[in-house]
Amino acid sequence: MMREPLHIVGGGMAGAEAAWQAALQGQPVVLHEMRPGQGTFAHRTGDLAEMVCSNSFRSDDDEQNAVGLLHWEMRAAGGLIMEMADRHRLPAGGALAVDRDPFAAAVTERLLGHPLVSREAAEITELPRGGQWIIATGPLTSTALARSIREVTGSAALAFFDAIAPIVHAETIDMSKAWQQSRYDKGETEAERRAYINCPMTKPEYEAFIDALLAAEKTEFHAGETGDREAGAPQTGDLTPYFDGCLPIEVMAERGRETLRFGPMKPIGLTNAHRPEIKPHAVVQLRRDNALGTLYNIVGFQTKMKYGAQTAVFRMIPGLEGARFARLGGIHRNTFINAPTLLDKALRLRSHPHIRFAGQITGVEGYVESAAMGLLAGRMAAAELAGRDLSPPPPETATGALVTHITGGAEARTFQPMNVNFGLFPPIDAKGGRRGRKDRYKAYTDRAKVAFSQWLATQG
């Protein structure tokens, strides 16, 4: 007898992974994705798992980095997102960067080619009353659905603002000033060690750049879009509730003139190939954005500057004086629920347990973290529909640490989006002595791999 279908709303990283995982368990899936019929300002296509910001899944080091460990766990669980990321990988030193358009096309083809997965291209405007559903609409949840979520949960959705970095046509970068090198020459191949283009700045150039950033015309927000101001606080400065991992560069500059030089523009681990005897005061890095090597994104340069200002300011960077931009930066509202108060350990809405949430709307941040919550939600929903119980992975794992954090580990009153990090994991026993960071991180990942493998084995 045919099983009751699982309905998934949203075809981003989380929704696509949830659909794939459920289908692997023999569960029929209907994936509701409003694109391309109804688009968003950030998406360009109707493909599933379209990357709208960076093309990087960050570090792929599964022994020393928590997000690299999350990559390992998703690969171990047969994750579609990681399989296609590996297939469309670009040289990026120790990071996992992907060729964004072929990646999304491959996810779409593979997922919709599964006999148990069908797609409905229509907007879901309210939370359903019956059936089994996963809401994975991400940071750009439609206004109508967001309103329905607020009505059903009885709590206002929280929000912060996410900024997008610009992309440059590689042929317009002046390589007589810039050079190719990954920081600390990371990477196993020559291509990986040369995956980044670096633009050096002298101190006067850096100071002039900071002045221009601070003076540039910025995007204005409508009333009610920015964070609440404390009573009596001065009505100056940007109080927008940005996610700290994706701050606009001009906001970083406002926090101190040296902030960028110790952040995305840090010069350490790099040697100017044209003038190796001179240490740059600051360095702007660009990372390869497609397989052809024709596009590069400016690393860490999320911005809310208006388009005209972006062009003028970014062309102050040595090597980018004649740059042409395939995409300029932008900023958008990113909506998420207060998961610790609303969701149970199985990612179900406590008040309406036929509805699960997955992805960025739960308060995780990042492509991989979103996909991991989709992986878990898809498996849990399929198990429930088959009459089985599936506990989340133990908190010693990266996936388990994330779900534990968003479903009760975090303080609900101050809940904010979170990337995976070792601070979310139960502490490692020092066994009678202090461990160095490298040994401690290796202990975390060794423990997690054993625990995750055991969790997978319990699922038959």
C-alpha positions as MATLAB code, in Angstrom:
seq = 'MMREPLHIVGGGMAGAEAAWQAALQGQPVVLHEMRPGQGTFAHRTGDLAEMVCSNSFRSDDDEQNAVGLLHWEMRAAGGLIMEMADRHRLPAGGALAVDRDPFAAAVTERLLGHPLVSREAAEITELPRGGQWIIATGPLTSTALARSIREVTGSAALAFFDAIAPIVHAETIDMSKAWQQSRYDKGETEAERRAYINCPMTKPEYEAFIDALLAAEKTEFHAGETGDREAGAPQTGDLTPYFDGCLPIEVMAERGRETLRFGPMKPIGLTNAHRPEIKPHAVVQLRRDNALGTLYNIVGFQTKMKYGAQTAVFRMIPGLEGARFARLGGIHRNTFINAPTLLDKALRLRSHPHIRFAGQITGVEGYVESAAMGLLAGRMAAAELAGRDLSPPPPETATGALVTHITGGAEARTFQPMNVNFGLFPPIDAKGGRRGRKDRYKAYTDRAKVAFSQWLATQG';
ca = [
       0.000    0.000    0.000;
       1.281    3.452   -0.954;
       2.403    5.522    2.001;
       0.888    8.894    2.822;
       3.100   11.487    1.108;
       5.426   13.766    3.017;
       5.020   17.399    1.962;
       8.091   19.648    1.998;
       7.816   23.395    1.488;
      10.934   25.019    0.067;
      13.471   23.710   -2.417;
      16.672   25.176   -0.966;
      19.497   23.226    0.632;
      17.353   21.971    3.527;
      14.246   21.125    1.504;
      16.190   19.316   -1.220;
      18.176   17.279    1.316;
      15.039   16.465    3.339;
      13.271   15.216    0.207;
      16.257   13.082   -0.798;
      16.673   11.497    2.621;
      12.971   10.696    2.928;
      12.887    9.178   -0.555;
      15.910    6.998    0.301;
      13.802    5.590    3.153;
      11.047    4.631    0.685;
       8.864    7.626    1.552;
       6.880    9.385   -1.232;
       7.566   13.123   -1.226;
       5.817   16.160   -2.687;
       8.228   19.110   -2.838;
       6.479   22.484   -2.957;
       8.722   25.203   -4.434;
       7.164   28.455   -5.619;
      10.036   29.276   -7.971;
      10.246   29.939  -10.866;
       6.580   30.954  -10.994;
       7.126   33.298   -8.069;
      10.696   34.401   -7.580;
      12.620   36.276   -4.907;
      15.016   39.180   -5.293;
      17.986   36.893   -4.527;
      17.239   33.861   -6.732;
      17.935   33.812  -10.464;
      16.602   30.383  -11.480;
      14.004   27.787  -10.621;
      16.659   25.209   -9.720;
      16.637   23.527   -6.346;
      19.478   24.248   -3.884;
      20.408   27.470   -5.707;
      23.275   29.256   -3.961;
      22.371   32.918   -3.541;
      25.312   34.172   -1.488;
      28.790   32.638   -1.248;
      29.722   29.564   -3.301;
      31.683   28.115   -0.371;
      30.709   25.378    2.086;
      33.677   26.584    4.170;
      36.396   24.309    5.574;
      36.456   20.672    4.465;
      38.870   19.653    7.246;
      37.014   16.907    9.133;
      39.683   16.573   11.835;
      40.190   20.160   12.972;
      37.027   22.015   11.969;
      33.415   21.589   13.090;
      31.904   22.386    9.694;
      34.340   19.950    8.050;
      33.098   17.342   10.506;
      29.528   18.173    9.472;
      30.575   17.542    5.852;
      31.860   14.118    6.937;
      28.617   13.242    8.713;
      26.466   14.246    5.759;
      28.612   12.222    3.381;
      28.325    9.231    5.731;
      24.523    9.606    5.665;
      24.380    9.618    1.862;
      23.668   13.336    1.630;
      22.701   14.602   -1.822;
      23.997   18.128   -1.181;
      27.482   16.884   -0.284;
      27.560   14.390   -3.161;
      26.829   17.117   -5.694;
      29.151   19.597   -3.972;
      31.989   17.076   -4.303;
      31.096   16.446   -7.936;
      31.176   20.171   -8.777;
      34.037   21.157   -6.516;
      36.304   24.091   -7.397;
      39.890   24.632   -6.234;
      39.695   26.607   -2.977;
      42.605   25.577   -0.777;
      41.228   23.849    2.305;
      37.670   25.035    1.663;
      34.889   23.276   -0.246;
      33.779   25.727   -2.934;
      31.428   24.672   -5.727;
      30.509   25.724   -9.234;
      27.134   27.113   -8.222;
      24.997   26.777  -11.387;
      26.023   23.221  -12.377;
      25.711   22.214   -8.712;
      22.096   23.416   -8.455;
      21.208   21.911  -11.831;
      22.665   18.556  -10.753;
      20.772   18.557   -7.434;
      17.551   19.335   -9.308;
      18.063   16.630  -11.926;
      19.036   13.959   -9.424;
      16.261   14.704   -6.943;
      13.431   15.047   -9.446;
      14.683   11.916  -11.187;
      13.845    9.872   -8.097;
      10.572    7.972   -8.670;
       9.241    8.856   -5.202;
       9.753   12.618   -5.547;
       7.353   14.980   -7.302;
       7.412   18.761   -7.468;
       4.580   21.260   -7.257;
       5.449   24.787   -8.364;
       3.028   26.757   -6.229;
       3.313   28.994   -3.188;
       2.112   27.607    0.146;
       0.619   30.605    1.923;
      -0.373   29.111    5.269;
       0.593   26.297    7.588;
      -1.467   23.206    6.699;
      -3.923   21.633    9.137;
      -3.380   17.992    8.214;
      -0.834   15.580    6.740;
       2.900   15.447    7.462;
       4.860   18.563    6.505;
       8.362   20.011    6.674;
       8.717   23.790    6.382;
      12.131   24.540    4.887;
      11.494   27.932    3.334;
      14.705   29.493    4.584;
      15.578   33.137    5.079;
      13.315   34.342    2.264;
      10.069   32.840    3.551;
       7.187   34.501    1.711;
       5.250   37.220    3.490;
       2.023   35.203    3.523;
       3.594   32.071    4.990;
       5.580   34.073    7.550;
       2.335   35.716    8.658;
       0.702   32.282    9.043;
       3.659   31.016   11.105;
       3.340   33.994   13.433;
      -0.403   33.432   13.803;
      -0.040   29.713   14.550;
       2.907   29.972   16.935;
       1.646   33.048   18.699;
       5.117   34.570   18.626;
       6.680   37.135   16.341;
       9.313   35.783   13.983;
      12.770   37.051   14.738;
      14.850   38.569   11.981;
      18.281   39.800   11.094;
      19.762   41.067    7.855;
      22.004   39.047    5.578;
      24.327   40.744    3.098;
      25.571   39.383   -0.244;
      29.117   39.811   -1.599;
      29.804   41.053   -5.152;
      31.185   38.899   -8.002;
      33.834   40.153  -10.460;
      34.619   39.083  -14.037;
      38.107   37.558  -13.784;
      39.327   39.008  -17.100;
      38.903   42.526  -15.686;
      41.256   41.970  -12.727;
      44.679   43.565  -13.236;
      47.073   40.684  -12.579;
      50.081   42.984  -12.815;
      49.002   44.151   -9.357;
      47.156   41.081   -8.047;
      48.484   37.525   -7.669;
      47.131   34.019   -7.130;
      47.746   32.297   -3.788;
      45.726   30.567   -1.067;
      46.444   31.751    2.460;
      49.420   29.790    3.874;
      49.551   28.007    0.466;
      46.851   25.606    1.629;
      45.777   22.893   -0.785;
      47.073   19.589   -2.053;
      47.335   20.621   -5.715;
      48.814   23.648   -7.418;
      45.319   24.679   -8.527;
      44.090   24.647   -4.914;
      47.113   26.601   -3.738;
      46.310   29.238   -6.364;
      42.529   29.271   -5.884;
      42.415   32.864   -4.627;
      43.356   36.154   -6.251;
      44.906   38.667   -3.855;
      44.894   42.453   -4.139;
      47.432   44.204   -1.852;
      46.990   47.563   -0.170;
      49.493   49.962    1.296;
      48.581   51.798    4.490;
      47.548   55.015    2.642;
      45.423   52.946    0.215;
      43.789   51.121    3.113;
      43.027   54.349    4.999;
      41.511   55.918    1.881;
      39.425   52.783    1.319;
      38.081   52.896    4.897;
      37.209   56.587    4.499;
      35.299   55.802    1.296;
      33.461   52.899    2.935;
      32.323   55.058    5.814;
      31.215   57.893    3.542;
      29.456   55.746    0.915;
      25.701   55.946    0.423;
      24.005   52.964    2.077;
      20.746   51.102    1.557;
      17.940   52.562    3.655;
      15.459   50.333    5.477;
      11.746   50.850    5.922;
      10.258   51.630    9.319;
      10.063   48.544   11.505;
      12.778   46.627    9.661;
      15.677   47.475   11.946;
      16.307   46.383   15.504;
      14.530   47.928   18.457;
      16.269   50.926   19.963;
      16.599   51.110   23.701;
      14.705   53.905   25.356;
      16.836   57.002   25.476;
      19.473   55.622   23.093;
      20.888   58.109   20.588;
      19.245   57.864   17.189;
      22.528   57.422   15.345;
      24.505   54.434   14.151;
      23.345   51.186   12.593;
      21.341   49.061   15.034;
      20.216   46.562   12.393;
      20.366   43.015   13.884;
      22.901   41.513   11.483;
      24.264   37.996   11.886;
      27.870   38.467   13.046;
      29.171   35.865   10.557;
      27.885   37.922    7.633;
      28.430   41.551    8.622;
      28.538   44.148    5.837;
      32.080   45.450    5.474;
      31.022   49.026    6.153;
      29.453   47.933    9.458;
      32.757   46.261   10.373;
      34.603   49.464    9.439;
      32.290   51.450   11.724;
      33.400   49.241   14.618;
      36.989   50.400   14.213;
      39.362   51.364   11.405;
      41.520   48.282   11.955;
      38.616   45.794   12.110;
      38.784   44.830    8.426;
      42.569   44.461    8.544;
      42.135   41.818   11.249;
      39.140   40.277    9.467;
      38.562   39.618    5.748;
      41.439   41.928    4.720;
      44.109   40.398    6.978;
      47.476   40.153    5.163;
      48.867   37.148    7.074;
      49.850   33.956    5.237;
      50.249   35.773    1.914;
      53.286   36.975   -0.032;
      52.969   39.484   -2.872;
      54.356   37.680   -5.907;
      55.217   40.990   -7.570;
      57.014   42.517   -4.562;
      57.812   39.678   -2.139;
      60.113   41.875   -0.058;
      57.234   44.206    0.933;
      54.541   43.031    3.349;
      51.110   44.389    2.327;
      49.303   46.446    4.961;
      46.026   44.729    3.984;
      44.893   42.237    1.326;
      41.550   41.816   -0.422;
      40.966   38.203   -1.467;
      38.764   36.994   -4.327;
      37.716   33.338   -4.522;
      36.987   31.428   -7.695;
      33.222   31.239   -8.219;
      32.814   28.917  -11.220;
      34.603   26.013  -12.902;
      35.672   28.098  -15.882;
      37.490   30.495  -13.577;
      35.758   33.446  -15.245;
      34.078   34.716  -12.065;
      35.504   35.526   -8.631;
      33.641   36.659   -5.517;
      35.200   39.170   -3.121;
      35.663   37.199    0.095;
      33.940   38.665    3.142;
      32.754   41.741    1.231;
      29.057   41.543    2.005;
      27.693   45.042    1.708;
      24.637   47.271    1.989;
      26.161   50.083   -0.084;
      24.071   51.305   -2.984;
      25.144   49.991   -6.384;
      26.796   53.194   -7.612;
      28.757   53.516   -4.399;
      29.874   49.872   -4.582;
      31.354   50.327   -8.048;
      33.255   53.463   -7.027;
      34.540   52.099   -3.710;
      35.535   48.626   -4.916;
      37.450   50.077   -7.875;
      39.724   51.760   -5.324;
      41.155   48.295   -4.597;
      44.512   47.836   -6.399;
      43.900   45.416   -9.271;
      40.175   46.165   -9.472;
      40.398   49.665  -10.972;
      38.825   48.379  -14.198;
      36.705   45.627  -12.671;
      33.363   44.685  -14.178;
      30.854   43.136  -11.806;
      28.753   40.110  -12.694;
      26.751   40.826   -9.536;
      26.914   43.618   -7.037;
      26.346   43.122   -3.337;
      22.961   43.312   -1.676;
      21.153   42.887    1.595;
      17.985   41.077    2.571;
      15.864   40.265    5.557;
      16.466   36.807    7.012;
      13.598   35.375    9.040;
      13.848   32.572   11.587;
      11.715   31.190   14.399;
      12.542   31.032   18.082;
      13.226   27.312   17.815;
      14.081   26.617   21.500;
      10.562   27.640   22.520;
       8.697   26.199   19.533;
      10.327   22.916   18.442;
      10.732   19.530   20.111;
      13.800   17.291   19.766;
      12.387   15.855   16.530;
      12.130   19.351   14.982;
       8.336   19.230   15.283;
       6.242   22.262   16.172;
       5.161   21.506   19.726;
       1.686   22.930   19.207;
       1.208   21.244   15.808;
       3.429   18.120   15.702;
       2.438   17.221   12.139;
       4.659   20.147   11.080;
       8.438   20.063   11.221;
      10.854   22.878   10.476;
      14.269   22.530    8.832;
      17.073   24.711    7.536;
      17.855   28.341    8.232;
      14.352   29.126    9.426;
      15.163   27.050   12.540;
      18.030   29.365   13.495;
      21.019   27.526   12.077;
      23.269   29.555    9.807;
      25.068   28.409    6.669;
      24.472   26.169    3.661;
      25.816   23.030    5.309;
      24.078   23.561    8.632;
      20.777   24.136    6.800;
      21.197   21.010    4.711;
      22.086   18.996    7.832;
      18.823   19.998    9.509;
      17.016   19.022    6.299;
      18.763   15.648    6.353;
      17.615   15.050    9.905;
      14.047   16.298    9.361;
      13.631   14.140    6.258;
      14.832   11.011    8.023;
      12.708   11.671   11.106;
       9.552   12.380    9.107;
      10.025    9.238    6.988;
      10.545    7.134   10.121;
       7.417    8.529   11.765;
       5.312    7.863    8.663;
       6.633    4.288    8.647;
       5.598    3.851   12.282;
       9.114    4.029   13.699;
      10.808    6.341   16.161;
      14.107    7.988   15.249;
      16.076    9.786   17.900;
      18.377   12.634   16.845;
      22.114   11.942   16.662;
      23.900   12.263   20.010;
      25.090   15.765   20.976;
      28.727   14.592   20.589;
      28.169   14.715   16.800;
      28.076   17.900   14.715;
      24.505   17.241   13.576;
      23.437   16.363   17.097;
      25.146   19.404   18.593;
      23.249   21.682   16.201;
      19.828   20.160   16.796;
      20.426   20.097   20.558;
      21.321   23.790   20.441;
      18.240   24.931   18.519;
      15.750   22.716   20.388;
      16.620   23.696   23.920;
      20.361   24.103   24.345;
      20.252   27.790   23.460;
      18.845   30.510   25.667;
      15.461   31.298   24.115;
      15.451   34.925   25.233;
      18.659   35.757   23.358;
      18.410   33.129   20.576;
      20.312   34.108   17.430;
      21.406   32.191   14.296;
      24.403   29.935   14.875;
      27.009   28.201   12.721;
      28.249   24.810   13.890;
      31.261   25.115   16.191;
      32.985   23.037   18.861;
      31.535   25.294   21.555;
      28.187   23.529   20.981;
      29.683   20.095   21.758;
      29.866   18.456   25.200;
      33.388   19.155   26.537;
      36.169   16.661   25.969;
      37.670   15.025   29.066;
      41.240   16.290   29.399;
      42.256   12.956   30.991;
      44.507   14.386   33.659;
      46.133   17.112   31.625;
      45.470   20.063   29.357;
      45.198   19.392   25.648;
      46.425   21.737   22.972;
      43.793   23.043   20.585;
      44.859   20.750   17.738;
      44.674   17.644   19.925;
      41.402   18.789   21.465;
      39.718   19.350   18.095;
      40.956   15.972   16.855;
      39.465   14.391   19.983;
      36.131   16.073   19.246;
      36.057   14.806   15.665;
      37.214   11.274   16.548;
      34.496   11.008   19.186;
      31.865   12.421   16.828;
      32.663   10.025   13.987;
      32.272    7.001   16.249;
      28.999    8.332   17.681;
      27.563    9.260   14.295;
      28.485    5.916   12.756;
      26.776    4.139   15.657;
      23.675    6.323   15.211;
      23.505    5.458   11.509;
      23.871    1.751   12.302;
      20.778    1.826   14.528;
      18.579    2.800   11.586;
      18.902   -0.538    9.803;
];
